[in-house]
Amino acid sequence: MESLFLQQTVNGLIVGSIYCLMATGLTMIFGVMRISNFAHGDFLMIGAYFGIYTTALLSGWVGWLGAMFVAAVGVGALGLLAERVLFRPLMDRNSDIDVIMLSIGLSILLANGAHLVFGATPKMLMDPFHSKNINLFFFSTSLIRILSFLLALLAIAILQIFLIKTKVGTAIRATSQNKNASMLMGIDTDFIYAMTFVVGSALAGLGGVLYGTILAVSPSMGALPTLKAFCITIMGGMGNIRGAIYGGFILGVAETLGGSYLSMDYKNAIGFIIIIVILLVMPEGLFGRRKSR
C-alpha cells in the first residue's frame, strides 16, 4: 500500500531538484557578480523551447538527452551575449537599480518575444518512455520523473566538482569572496564574470528541459520560477550555493506536502511564508550570506 506522505515527499524531491538548478544558477551570478537577474526564469523558458524543438527533430531518449545538451549550450550562449552586451556596461555603476531594471526589461522582452515566435498555446516535451510508471516500495512515479531527478543531481554534482577541482572554478570562488584580492593574484575577473553568467544560464537552460518535461511550457512560464529561485536564494543565504541546493529541496517538499495536506490553492504561497519565517528568525538565511566585497 502506498504512503501518501512518502509519495508526496518523493514528488517534492523531484520538483526540488529542478528548483536547485534554477536557484544555483541565480545564486552563482549574484554571488560573483552581485547581479539580481530577474530574467533568469525566462532563460529557463528559452531552454524549455530549445528542448521542445530538439525532441521534435530527434525521437526517443536520444532526443531527450540531446535536448538538455542543446538547451544548456544555447541558453549559455544567450547568457554570454546578455552579459557582454547588456550587463557588463552597467556593472561599474554605483547604483544597483540600473541592473535590476535592465533585467526586468530583458525578462519582458524575452517573454513577449517568445509569445510572438512560439505562440501562446502551452506545449509539453515529448516523453520518450511513453509515461511508463515504476513502483518502488511504498510509492510509484513515472520513469521520466525519476530520470529527471537523477540528471538534476548529476548536474549539481558536476557543478560542485567544477567549482572545487578546476582552476576556473577556484577562480570563481575566489572572485566571489574578494574581487580586488583576486585581481591582485592575476585572475582575469572579466573572464570569470563571463564564465559565471554562462554557467548560471546553462543551468537554467538545463532546468528548463526538466521543468518542461514535468510541467507545461509557455512563454509566460518564466515568471513563477524566477520568484521561486529568489525565494530559495534568500532562504539559503544570498550567494551561498550550498544554501541554494538545500533550499531547493526544502521548497519542493514543502510545496507538495502543503498542497496535499492543506490546499493546492496555497501551494505557491508556501515559499514566501517560509521566507518570512526564516528571515524573522535567521536574517542571514539558513546558511548565511556571502559578505559584500
KOLKERO-555787 format. One line per field, with one value per atom (N, C-alpha, C): residue in one letter; residue number from 0; x, y, z. Coordinates in steps of 0.1 Angstrom, whole numbers. Each point is the difference from the previous one (the first is absolute). Layout:
REM residues N
residuo [A/...] $
num [NUM/...] $
east [X/...] $
north [Y/...] $
up [Z/...] $
REM end
This chain:
REM residues 293
residuo [M/M/M/E/E/E/S/S/S/L/L/L/F/F/F/L/L/L/Q/Q/Q/Q/Q/Q/T/T/T/V/V/V/N/N/N/G/G/G/L/L/L/I/I/I/V/V/V/G/G/G/S/S/S/I/I/I/Y/Y/Y/C/C/C/L/L/L/M/M/M/A/A/A/T/T/T/G/G/G/L/L/L/T/T/T/M/M/M/I/I/I/F/F/F/G/G/G/V/V/V/M/M/M/R/R/R/I/I/I/S/S/S/N/N/N/F/F/F/A/A/A/H/H/H/G/G/G/D/D/D/F/F/F/L/L/L/M/M/M/I/I/I/G/G/G/A/A/A/Y/Y/Y/F/F/F/G/G/G/I/I/I/Y/Y/Y/T/T/T/T/T/T/A/A/A/L/L/L/L/L/L/S/S/S/G/G/G/W/W/W/V/V/V/G/G/G/W/W/W/L/L/L/G/G/G/A/A/A/M/M/M/F/F/F/V/V/V/A/A/A/A/A/A/V/V/V/G/G/G/V/V/V/G/G/G/A/A/A/L/L/L/G/G/G/L/L/L/L/L/L/A/A/A/E/E/E/R/R/R/V/V/V/L/L/L/F/F/F/R/R/R/P/P/P/L/L/L/M/M/M/D/D/D/R/R/R/N/N/N/S/S/S/D/D/D/I/I/I/D/D/D/V/V/V/I/I/I/M/M/M/L/L/L/S/S/S/I/I/I/G/G/G/L/L/L/S/S/S/I/I/I/L/L/L/L/L/L/A/A/A/N/N/N/G/G/G/A/A/A/H/H/H/L/L/L/V/V/V/F/F/F/G/G/G/A/A/A/T/T/T/P/P/P/K/K/K/M/M/M/L/L/L/M/M/M/D/D/D/P/P/P/F/F/F/H/H/H/S/S/S/K/K/K/N/N/N/I/I/I/N/N/N/L/L/L/F/F/F/F/F/F/F/F/F/S/S/S/T/T/T/S/S/S/L/L/L/I/I/I/R/R/R/I/I/I/L/L/L/S/S/S/F/F/F/L/L/L/L/L/L/A/A/A/L/L/L/L/L/L/A/A/A/I/I/I/A/A/A/I/I/I/L/L/L/Q/Q/Q/I/I/I/F/F/F/L/L/L/I/I/I/K/K/K/T/T/T/K/K/K/V/V/V/G/G/G/T/T/T/A/A/A/I/I/I/R/R/R/A/A/A/T/T/T/S/S/S/Q/Q/Q/N/N/N/K/K/K/N/N/N/A/A/A/S/S/S/M/M/M/L/L/L/M/M/M/G/G/G/I/I/I/D/D/D/T/T/T/D/D/D/F/F/F/I/I/I/Y/Y/Y/A/A/A/M/M/M/T/T/T/F/F/F/V/V/V/V/V/V/G/G/G/S/S/S/A/A/A/L/L/L/A/A/A/G/G/G/L/L/L/G/G/G/G/G/G/V/V/V/L/L/L/Y/Y/Y/G/G/G/T/T/T/I/I/I/L/L/L/A/A/A/V/V/V/S/S/S/P/P/P/S/S/S/M/M/M/G/G/G/A/A/A/L/L/L/P/P/P/T/T/T/L/L/L/K/K/K/A/A/A/F/F/F/C/C/C/I/I/I/T/T/T/I/I/I/M/M/M/G/G/G/G/G/G/M/M/M/G/G/G/N/N/N/I/I/I/R/R/R/G/G/G/A/A/A/I/I/I/Y/Y/Y/G/G/G/G/G/G/F/F/F/I/I/I/L/L/L/G/G/G/V/V/V/A/A/A/E/E/E/T/T/T/L/L/L/G/G/G/G/G/G/S/S/S/Y/Y/Y/L/L/L/S/S/S/M/M/M/D/D/D/Y/Y/Y/K/K/K/N/N/N/A/A/A/I/I/I/G/G/G/F/F/F/I/I/I/I/I/I/I/I/I/I/I/I/V/V/V/I/I/I/L/L/L/L/L/L/V/V/V/M/M/M/P/P/P/E/E/E/G/G/G/L/L/L/F/F/F/G/G/G/R/R/R/R/R/R/K/K/K/S/S/S/R/R/R] $
num [0/0/0/1/1/1/2/2/2/3/3/3/4/4/4/5/5/5/6/6/6/7/7/7/8/8/8/9/9/9/10/10/10/11/11/11/12/12/12/13/13/13/14/14/14/15/15/15/16/16/16/17/17/17/18/18/18/19/19/19/20/20/20/21/21/21/22/22/22/23/23/23/24/24/24/25/25/25/26/26/26/27/27/27/28/28/28/29/29/29/30/30/30/31/31/31/32/32/32/33/33/33/34/34/34/35/35/35/36/36/36/37/37/37/38/38/38/39/39/39/40/40/40/41/41/41/42/42/42/43/43/43/44/44/44/45/45/45/46/46/46/47/47/47/48/48/48/49/49/49/50/50/50/51/51/51/52/52/52/53/53/53/54/54/54/55/55/55/56/56/56/57/57/57/58/58/58/59/59/59/60/60/60/61/61/61/62/62/62/63/63/63/64/64/64/65/65/65/66/66/66/67/67/67/68/68/68/69/69/69/70/70/70/71/71/71/72/72/72/73/73/73/74/74/74/75/75/75/76/76/76/77/77/77/78/78/78/79/79/79/80/80/80/81/81/81/82/82/82/83/83/83/84/84/84/85/85/85/86/86/86/87/87/87/88/88/88/89/89/89/90/90/90/91/91/91/92/92/92/93/93/93/94/94/94/95/95/95/96/96/96/97/97/97/98/98/98/99/99/99/100/100/100/101/101/101/102/102/102/103/103/103/104/104/104/105/105/105/106/106/106/107/107/107/108/108/108/109/109/109/110/110/110/111/111/111/112/112/112/113/113/113/114/114/114/115/115/115/116/116/116/117/117/117/118/118/118/119/119/119/120/120/120/121/121/121/122/122/122/123/123/123/124/124/124/125/125/125/126/126/126/127/127/127/128/128/128/129/129/129/130/130/130/131/131/131/132/132/132/133/133/133/134/134/134/135/135/135/136/136/136/137/137/137/138/138/138/139/139/139/140/140/140/141/141/141/142/142/142/143/143/143/144/144/144/145/145/145/146/146/146/147/147/147/148/148/148/149/149/149/150/150/150/151/151/151/152/152/152/153/153/153/154/154/154/155/155/155/156/156/156/157/157/157/158/158/158/159/159/159/160/160/160/161/161/161/162/162/162/163/163/163/164/164/164/165/165/165/166/166/166/167/167/167/168/168/168/169/169/169/170/170/170/171/171/171/172/172/172/173/173/173/174/174/174/175/175/175/176/176/176/177/177/177/178/178/178/179/179/179/180/180/180/181/181/181/182/182/182/183/183/183/184/184/184/185/185/185/186/186/186/187/187/187/188/188/188/189/189/189/190/190/190/191/191/191/192/192/192/193/193/193/194/194/194/195/195/195/196/196/196/197/197/197/198/198/198/199/199/199/200/200/200/201/201/201/202/202/202/203/203/203/204/204/204/205/205/205/206/206/206/207/207/207/208/208/208/209/209/209/210/210/210/211/211/211/212/212/212/213/213/213/214/214/214/215/215/215/216/216/216/217/217/217/218/218/218/219/219/219/220/220/220/221/221/221/222/222/222/223/223/223/224/224/224/225/225/225/226/226/226/227/227/227/228/228/228/229/229/229/230/230/230/231/231/231/232/232/232/233/233/233/234/234/234/235/235/235/236/236/236/237/237/237/238/238/238/239/239/239/240/240/240/241/241/241/242/242/242/243/243/243/244/244/244/245/245/245/246/246/246/247/247/247/248/248/248/249/249/249/250/250/250/251/251/251/252/252/252/253/253/253/254/254/254/255/255/255/256/256/256/257/257/257/258/258/258/259/259/259/260/260/260/261/261/261/262/262/262/263/263/263/264/264/264/265/265/265/266/266/266/267/267/267/268/268/268/269/269/269/270/270/270/271/271/271/272/272/272/273/273/273/274/274/274/275/275/275/276/276/276/277/277/277/278/278/278/279/279/279/280/280/280/281/281/281/282/282/282/283/283/283/284/284/284/285/285/285/286/286/286/287/287/287/288/288/288/289/289/289/290/290/290/291/291/291/292/292/292] $
east [8/-8/9/-3/8/-3/11/-1/-2/-10/-2/11/5/11/12/4/12/-1/-12/-2/2/-6/1/14/7/14/9/-2/8/-3/-13/-4/7/0/6/15/7/14/3/-9/2/-1/-11/-2/11/4/10/14/3/12/1/-12/0/1/-7/2/15/7/14/8/-3/7/-3/-13/-4/8/-1/5/15/7/14/6/-6/5/-2/-12/-2/9/3/8/15/4/14/2/-10/1/0/-8/-1/13/4/12/12/2/13/-2/-11/-1/-9/-7/-10/-11/-4/-11/-13/-11/-13/-7/2/-5/-15/-9/-14/-5/9/-3/5/4/5/-10/-12/-11/-3/2/-2/11/12/10/-4/-7/-5/-11/-8/-11/6/11/6/6/6/6/-11/-12/-11/-4/0/-4/11/13/11/-3/-4/-3/-11/-11/-12/4/8/3/11/8/10/-6/-10/-6/-10/-4/-7/8/13/9/6/3/6/-10/-3/-10/6/-8/4/9/7/8/12/4/12/-4/-12/-5/-2/-4/-2/13/10/14/6/-2/5/-6/-13/-6/6/5/7/13/7/13/-2/-10/-3/-4/-9/-5/11/9/10/10/4/9/-7/-13/-7/-2/-5/-3/13/10/13/6/-2/4/-8/-13/-9/5/3/5/13/9/13/-3/-10/-3/-6/-9/-7/11/9/10/9/5/9/-7/-11/-7/-8/-7/-10/6/4/3/14/10/14/1/-6/1/-6/-8/-7/7/9/5/9/6/9/-8/-13/-8/-3/-1/-2/-14/-10/-14/-4/-6/-4/-14/-7/-13/1/11/2/0/7/1/-13/-7/-13/-10/-1/-9/3/13/5/-5/2/-4/-15/-8/-14/-5/7/-3/4/11/4/-10/-6/-10/-12/-5/-12/3/12/4/0/6/0/-14/-8/-13/-9/0/-8/6/13/6/-4/0/-3/-15/-8/-15/-2/8/-1/5/11/7/-6/-4/-4/-15/-7/-15/-3/-13/-4/-4/-2/-5/10/-3/10/4/12/5/7/1/7/11/11/11/-4/4/-4/7/-8/5/5/13/6/-4/-5/-3/-15/-8/-14/-7/3/-7/1/11/2/2/-8/1/9/6/7/-4/-1/-3/12/3/11/-5/-1/-4/-14/0/-12/-5/6/-4/2/-7/2/1/7/2/3/1/3/15/4/15/6/-7/6/3/-9/3/12/1/12/13/0/12/2/-10/2/6/-4/6/15/3/14/9/-5/8/2/-10/1/11/0/10/14/1/12/6/-9/4/6/-7/4/14/2/12/12/-3/10/4/-10/2/10/-3/8/14/2/14/7/-8/6/5/-8/3/12/1/10/13/-1/12/7/-7/6/5/10/6/-11/-8/-10/-10/-4/-9/5/13/7/0/3/0/-14/-10/-14/-3/4/-2/8/13/8/-6/-5/-5/-13/-8/-12/3/12/4/6/9/6/5/-6/3/14/3/12/12/-1/11/2/-11/1/8/-3/7/15/3/14/8/-8/6/1/-4/1/-12/-11/-13/-6/-4/-7/-15/-3/-14/-10/3/-9/-4/10/-2/-8/3/-8/-14/-3/-14/-7/6/-6/-2/9/-1/-11/-1/-11/-13/-2/-13/-4/10/-2/-4/7/-3/-14/-3/-13/-11/2/-11/-1/11/-1/-8/2/-8/-15/-3/-14/-5/8/-5/-2/9/-2/-12/-2/-12/-13/1/-12/-5/10/-4/-7/6/-5/-14/-1/-12/-11/4/-10/-4/8/-3/-11/0/-10/-12/2/-11/-1/-10/-2/10/3/9/-9/3/-7/9/-3/9/0/-11/-1/5/5/4/12/7/12/-2/-12/-3/1/-8/-1/14/7/13/10/-1/9/-3/-13/-3/4/-2/4/15/7/15/5/-6/3/-3/-12/-4/11/4/10/14/3/13/0/-11/-1/-1/-7/-2/14/8/13/11/-2/10/5/-1/4/14/2/14/5/-8/5/-5/9/-5/-5/6/-5/-13/-3/-13/-10/4/-10/-4/10/-3/-10/4/-9/-14/1/-13/-9/6/-9/-7/6/-6/-11/4/-10/-12/1/-12/-8/7/-8/-8/6/-7/-11/3/-10/-12/2/-11/-9/6/-8/-8/7/-7/-11/3/-10/-12/3/-11/-8/6/-8/-8/6/-6/-8/3/-7/-9/5/-8/10/-3/8/-1/-10/-1/11/6/10/14/1/13/11/-3/10/3/-9/2/9/3/7/15/6/13/2/-10/1/-2/-9/-2/13/6/13/10/1/10/-3/-12/-4/5/-4/4/15/7/15/6/-4/6/-3/-11/-3/9/3/8/15/3/14/2/2/0/11/10/10/-3/-12/-3/5/-4/3/15/8/14/9/-6/7/3/1/2/15/3/14/2/11/3/3/-5/2/15/4/14/3] $
north [-12/12/12/10/12/9/7/10/14/7/13/10/-1/9/-3/-13/-4/4/-3/3/15/9/14/5/-6/4/-3/-12/-3/10/3/10/13/4/13/0/-12/0/1/-6/0/15/6/14/9/-3/8/-1/-11/-2/10/3/9/14/3/13/2/-10/1/6/-6/5/15/4/13/10/-4/9/0/-11/0/9/0/9/15/3/13/4/-9/3/2/-8/2/14/4/13/11/-1/10/0/-12/-1/5/-1/4/14/3/13/10/-4/8/5/-8/3/-8/7/-7/-1/-12/-1/-5/10/-3/-7/-1/-7/-15/-5/-13/-11/2/-9/0/11/0/-7/0/-9/-15/-3/-13/-3/9/-1/-2/7/-1/-14/-5/-14/-10/2/-9/-1/12/0/-6/1/-7/-15/-4/-14/-5/8/-4/-3/10/-1/-11/-2/-11/-13/-3/-12/-2/11/-2/-5/3/-4/-14/-3/-12/-8/-12/-7/-9/-4/-9/7/-9/5/8/-3/7/15/2/14/7/-7/6/4/-9/3/11/-1/10/14/0/13/7/-8/6/6/-7/6/12/0/12/11/-2/10/7/-9/5/9/-5/8/12/-1/11/11/-3/10/6/-9/5/11/-2/10/12/-1/11/8/-7/6/8/-6/7/13/-1/12/11/-4/9/7/-8/5/10/-3/8/13/-1/11/9/-7/7/3/-10/1/6/-4/5/15/8/14/7/-7/6/-4/-9/-6/10/10/9/12/0/11/-3/11/-2/-4/2/-3/-14/-8/-13/0/12/1/-1/4/-1/-14/-9/-14/-7/4/-6/3/13/4/-6/-2/-6/-15/-7/-14/-2/10/-1/3/10/3/-12/-7/-12/-11/-1/-11/3/12/4/-2/4/-2/-15/-8/-15/-6/3/-5/3/13/5/-5/-1/-5/-15/-7/-15/-1/9/0/2/9/2/-11/-6/-10/-14/-4/-13/-1/11/0/-2/2/0/-14/-9/-13/-8/-5/-8/-13/-4/-12/-9/-12/-10/-6/-3/-7/-15/-6/-14/-9/-9/-10/-12/-2/-11/-14/0/-13/-2/9/-2/-2/9/0/-13/-7/-13/3/-7/1/-11/3/-10/0/-11/-1/-3/8/-1/-1/-11/-3/7/11/6/12/2/11/-4/7/-2/13/0/12/-3/10/-3/-1/-8/-2/13/8/13/9/0/8/-5/-13/-5/4/-2/4/15/8/15/3/-7/2/-4/-12/-4/9/4/9/14/5/12/-1/-12/-2/-2/-6/-1/14/8/14/8/-2/7/-6/-13/-6/5/0/5/15/8/14/1/-9/1/-4/-11/-4/11/7/11/11/4/11/-4/-12/-4/-5/-7/-7/7/9/7/14/5/13/11/-2/10/1/-12/-1/6/-2/6/15/5/14/6/-7/5/1/-9/0/12/1/11/14/1/13/3/-10/2/5/-4/4/13/3/14/3/8/4/6/10/7/-9/-9/-9/-10/-4/-9/7/13/7/1/3/1/-14/-11/-13/-4/9/-2/-7/0/-6/10/-4/8/1/10/0/2/6/2/-14/-8/-14/-8/2/-7/4/13/4/-6/-1/-6/-14/-8/-14/-3/9/-2/2/10/2/-11/-5/-11/-13/-3/-12/2/11/2/0/5/0/-14/-8/-14/-8/2/-7/3/12/4/-7/-1/-6/-15/-7/-14/-2/9/-1/2/8/3/-13/-8/-13/-9/-1/-9/6/13/6/-2/1/-2/-14/-9/-15/-3/7/-3/9/13/9/6/8/6/11/2/11/11/12/11/13/10/12/7/-2/7/-9/-12/-9/5/10/4/8/6/9/-7/-11/-7/-7/-6/-5/10/12/11/3/2/3/-11/-13/-11/-1/3/0/11/11/11/-4/-7/-5/-10/-9/-10/7/10/7/7/7/7/-9/-11/-10/-6/-4/-7/10/13/10/5/13/6/-3/-6/-3/-13/-8/-13/-11/-7/-11/-12/-3/-11/3/12/4/-1/4/-1/-15/-9/-14/-5/2/-5/7/13/8/-5/-4/-5/-13/-9/-12/3/10/3/6/9/6/-10/-9/-10/-9/-5/-9/8/12/8/3/3/2/-12/-11/-12/-5/1/-5/10/13/10/-1/-2/-2/-12/-11/-12/1/5/0/13/11/12/3/6/3/4/-4/4/15/6/15/7/-6/7/-5/-9/-6/10/10/10/10/1/10/-6/-13/-6/5/2/4/14/9/13/0/-9/-2/-5/-9/-5/11/8/11/10/3/9/-5/-13/-6/-1/-4/-2/14/10/13/7/-4/5/-7/-12/-8/1/-1/-1/10/13/10/-3/-8/-3/-12/-6/-12/-12/-12/-12/-3/4/-3/13/11/13/5/13/7/3/1/4/15/2/14/9/12/9/3/2/3/15] $
up [0/0/0/-9/-1/12/4/11/-7/3/-6/4/13/4/-7/-2/-7/-15/-5/-15/-2/8/-2/3/10/3/-12/-7/-11/-12/-2/-10/3/13/4/-3/3/-3/-15/-8/-15/-5/5/-4/6/12/7/-7/-6/-8/-11/-7/-11/6/12/6/4/3/4/-12/-12/-12/-3/2/-2/10/12/11/0/-3/0/-10/-12/-11/5/5/5/11/9/12/-5/-10/-5/-5/-9/-6/10/10/11/8/4/9/-6/-13/-7/-5/-6/-8/8/10/8/-10/-9/-9/4/2/3/-14/-6/-14/0/-2/0/-13/-9/-13/1/11/2/-4/4/-3/-15/-6/-15/-7/5/-6/1/12/1/-10/-3/-10/-14/-3/-13/-1/11/0/-2/5/-2/-15/-6/-14/-9/4/-7/1/12/2/-9/-1/-8/-15/-5/-14/-3/10/-2/0/10/0/-12/-6/-13/-11/0/-10/3/12/5/8/-3/7/12/9/11/10/8/11/-6/-12/-6/-1/-5/-2/14/10/13/6/-1/6/-9/-13/-9/3/4/3/12/10/11/-4/-9/-4/-9/-9/-8/8/10/9/8/6/8/-8/-12/-9/-5/-5/-6/10/12/10/6/1/4/-9/-13/-10/1/3/2/12/11/12/-3/-8/-3/-8/-9/-8/9/9/10/9/5/9/-7/-12/-7/-5/-6/-6/9/10/8/14/8/14/2/-8/2/0/-9/0/13/7/12/13/-1/13/8/-7/7/6/-2/6/15/8/14/4/-9/3/-6/9/-4/-8/1/-6/-15/-6/-14/-5/7/-4/3/10/3/-10/-4/-10/-14/-3/-12/0/10/1/-1/6/-1/-15/-6/-14/-9/3/-8/2/12/2/-8/0/-8/-15/-5/-14/-4/8/-3/0/10/1/-11/-4/-11/-14/-1/-12/-2/11/-1/-3/5/-4/-15/-6/-14/-8/4/-8/2/12/3/2/1/3/14/4/14/4/-9/4/8/12/8/-8/2/-6/11/-3/9/-8/7/-6/-1/-11/-2/10/6/9/-8/0/-8/5/13/6/0/-6/-2/13/10/13/8/-3/8/15/8/14/6/12/7/15/6/14/8/10/9/14/5/14/3/7/5/-9/-11/-9/-14/-9/-15/-7/-11/-7/-14/-9/-14/-2/-9/-3/-4/-7/-5/12/10/12/8/1/7/-7/-13/-8/0/1/1/13/11/13/0/-6/0/-8/-11/-9/7/7/8/10/7/10/-6/-12/-7/-4/-5/-3/12/11/12/5/-1/4/-9/-14/-9/3/3/4/12/10/12/-3/-8/-4/-8/-9/-8/9/10/9/9/4/10/-7/-11/-5/-12/-6/-12/4/-8/2/-2/-11/-2/11/5/12/12/3/11/-2/-12/-2/2/-4/2/15/8/14/7/-5/5/-3/-13/-4/8/3/8/14/6/13/1/-10/0/-14/-7/-14/0/8/0/2/10/3/-11/-7/-11/-12/-2/-11/3/13/4/-2/1/-2/-15/-9/-14/-7/7/-5/-9/-12/-10/4/8/5/-11/-11/-11/-6/-2/-4/10/12/11/0/-2/0/-12/-12/-11/2/6/2/10/10/11/-6/-9/-6/-10/-7/-9/7/11/8/6/6/7/-10/-12/-10/-6/-1/-5/10/13/9/-1/-3/-2/-12/-11/-12/2/7/4/8/10/9/-8/-11/-8/-7/-5/-6/10/12/10/5/2/4/-11/-12/-11/-2/5/-1/10/11/11/-1/-4/0/-15/-2/-13/-3/-13/-5/-7/5/-7/2/-8/0/14/8/13/11/-3/11/8/-4/7/12/1/12/13/1/13/4/-10/4/5/-6/5/14/4/14/9/-4/8/2/-11/1/10/0/9/14/2/13/5/-8/4/3/-8/2/13/3/13/11/-1/10/4/-10/3/4/-4/3/-13/-2/-13/-4/-12/-5/5/8/6/-9/-7/-9/8/11/8/5/4/5/-11/-13/-11/-3/2/-3/11/12/11/0/-3/-1/-11/-11/-11/4/7/5/11/9/10/-6/-9/-6/-8/-8/-7/9/11/9/7/4/7/-9/-12/-10/-2/-2/-3/12/12/12/4/-2/3/-9/-13/-10/3/6/3/12/11/13/3/-7/2/-12/-10/-12/-11/-12/-12/-2/5/-2/7/10/8/-4/-10/-3/-3/-9/-4/11/10/11/11/-1/11/1/-12/0/6/-2/6/15/4/15/6/-6/5/1/-10/0/12/1/11/14/2/13/2/-11/1/2/-7/2/13/6/13/11/-2/9/-3/-13/-5/-11/2/-10/-11/3/-10/-8/2/-7/7/-5/7/1/-11/0/-1/2/1/-14/-1/-13/-2/-13/-3/4/6/4/-13/1/-11/-1/-13/-2/1] $
REM end
